[in-house]
């Protein structure tokens, strides 16, 4: 029989679960909310729009998980989330945001897999839509805040 886990050792799993649940739910809401900023809103059938939002939410979940795991491998410690929480959160946000900027460029400019309507504010120089960029700033900040280990009052 192995040594029992301390509260800190078991905390990483509940922290990751809380982060990913909020990222998944937040992404689902965000994808449906900003869908009118894409041309699919005007050209797609209702089923295509729903499929696109759910498909993109799945991608968002994969980005969130991959960014967090890569960051934990590179910058985490065995004491995470009690130690290095803010550093891991900030790097994860930067990684997710960086991937999103790349993905928006690739799918808008190169692959032409989707397009923005005139309603989408576009960030100059990177030519990425403001809404997907804001999504990868706002949602991870909220998710990491909500997922943070709770300190028991003594």
C-alpha positions as MATLAB code, in Angstrom:
seq = 'XXXXXXXXXXXXXXXXXXXXXXXXXXXXXXXXXXXXXXXXXXXXXXXXXXXXXXXXXXXXXXXXXXXXXXXXXXXXXXXXXXXXXXXXXXXXXXXXXXXXXXXXXXXXXXXXXXXXXXXXXXXXXXXXXXXXXXXXXXXXXXXXXXXXXXXXXX';
ca = [
       0.000    0.000    0.000;
       1.421    3.387   -1.046;
       1.676    6.484    1.066;
      -1.527    8.510    1.244;
      -1.754   11.637   -0.846;
      -1.608   14.986    0.865;
      -4.304   17.531    0.042;
      -1.799   19.369   -2.140;
      -0.864   16.310   -4.156;
      -4.492   15.539   -4.997;
      -5.357   19.186   -5.707;
      -3.859   19.250   -9.217;
      -6.604   17.031  -10.622;
      -9.499   19.057   -9.232;
      -7.777   22.259  -10.363;
      -7.392   20.922  -13.911;
     -11.002   19.718  -13.939;
     -12.335   23.108  -12.833;
     -10.175   24.900  -15.425;
     -11.279   22.645  -18.274;
     -14.971   22.644  -17.318;
     -15.089   26.436  -17.295;
     -13.086   26.630  -20.531;
     -15.486   24.159  -22.197;
     -18.679   25.853  -21.026;
     -17.324   29.340  -21.636;
     -16.107   28.391  -25.118;
     -19.465   26.885  -26.043;
     -21.275   30.077  -25.031;
     -18.635   32.289  -26.698;
     -18.732   30.328  -29.973;
     -22.495   30.725  -30.275;
     -22.344   34.376  -29.151;
     -19.767   35.475  -31.733;
     -21.076   33.353  -34.615;
     -22.882   36.396  -36.139;
     -19.431   37.935  -36.718;
     -18.587   35.219  -39.280;
     -19.938   34.876  -42.821;
     -21.323   31.445  -41.960;
     -24.034   33.279  -40.033;
     -25.408   34.594  -43.324;
     -24.564   31.699  -45.623;
     -24.981   28.605  -43.456;
     -28.047   26.569  -42.650;
     -28.968   26.423  -38.939;
     -27.505   22.902  -38.667;
     -24.210   24.054  -40.186;
     -24.013   26.945  -37.732;
     -24.678   24.668  -34.750;
     -22.145   22.123  -36.033;
     -19.517   24.859  -36.515;
     -20.019   26.212  -32.995;
     -19.787   22.746  -31.427;
     -16.811   21.807  -33.633;
     -14.992   25.016  -32.692;
     -15.767   24.417  -29.012;
     -14.098   21.005  -29.322;
     -11.057   22.711  -30.816;
     -11.065   25.256  -27.994;
     -11.078   22.443  -25.420;
      -8.115   20.792  -27.165;
      -6.237   24.105  -27.250;
      -6.961   24.692  -23.543;
      -5.795   21.200  -22.557;
      -2.719   21.253  -24.797;
      -1.627   24.715  -23.679;
      -1.974   23.781  -20.005;
      -0.184   20.429  -20.350;
       2.672   21.918  -22.396;
       3.082   24.683  -19.832;
       3.041   22.237  -16.932;
       5.720   20.119  -18.626;
       7.917   23.168  -19.227;
       7.272   25.378  -16.186;
       5.282   23.408  -13.644;
       6.569   21.764  -10.506;
       5.499   18.783   -8.467;
       3.888   21.251   -6.065;
       1.540   22.732   -8.690;
      -1.072   24.177   -8.209;
      -0.023   25.262   -4.705;
       3.247   26.575   -6.177;
       3.841   28.184   -9.560;
       0.110   28.671  -10.148;
       0.323   32.214  -11.525;
       3.331   31.455  -13.730;
       1.611   28.386  -15.204;
      -1.615   30.351  -15.722;
       0.125   33.240  -17.491;
       2.216   31.027  -19.760;
      -0.835   28.882  -20.581;
      -2.763   32.011  -21.569;
       0.109   33.193  -23.778;
       0.410   29.768  -25.434;
      -3.351   29.543  -26.071;
      -3.452   33.092  -27.357;
      -0.429   32.528  -29.596;
      -1.975   29.427  -31.093;
      -5.250   31.272  -31.652;
      -3.541   34.119  -33.525;
      -1.749   31.545  -35.691;
      -4.955   29.561  -36.294;
      -6.978   32.651  -37.206;
      -4.278   33.699  -39.713;
      -4.003   30.183  -41.164;
      -7.746   29.657  -41.532;
      -8.641   33.173  -42.711;
      -5.677   34.070  -44.922;
      -4.155   30.785  -46.092;
      -6.832   28.081  -46.074;
      -9.790   30.463  -46.373;
     -11.708   27.958  -44.223;
     -13.817   30.724  -42.708;
     -14.274   34.447  -43.108;
     -15.242   37.423  -40.991;
     -18.199   39.637  -41.709;
     -17.720   43.397  -41.756;
     -19.101   43.396  -38.193;
     -15.970   41.677  -36.818;
     -13.464   44.170  -35.441;
     -10.058   43.167  -36.802;
      -6.806   43.861  -34.990;
      -4.415   45.663  -37.369;
      -1.050   44.079  -38.199;
      -2.090   40.543  -37.159;
      -5.417   40.731  -39.059;
      -7.113   38.569  -36.436;
     -10.641   39.118  -35.238;
     -11.009   40.823  -31.886;
     -13.605   38.348  -30.647;
     -11.494   35.156  -30.871;
      -8.505   37.013  -29.426;
     -10.618   38.345  -26.547;
     -11.967   34.836  -26.001;
      -8.440   33.542  -25.350;
      -7.725   36.320  -22.888;
     -11.023   36.519  -20.988;
     -11.959   32.835  -20.674;
      -8.591   31.509  -19.445;
      -8.324   34.328  -16.898;
     -11.781   33.448  -15.562;
     -11.054   29.714  -15.702;
      -7.762   30.004  -13.814;
      -9.369   32.301  -11.246;
     -12.200   29.802  -10.704;
      -9.871   26.785  -10.702;
      -7.374   28.246   -8.228;
      -6.820   26.134   -5.127;
      -9.014   27.294   -2.304;
      -7.383   28.093    0.997;
      -9.253   26.729    3.983;
     -10.009   29.325    6.641;
      -8.400   28.347    9.936;
];
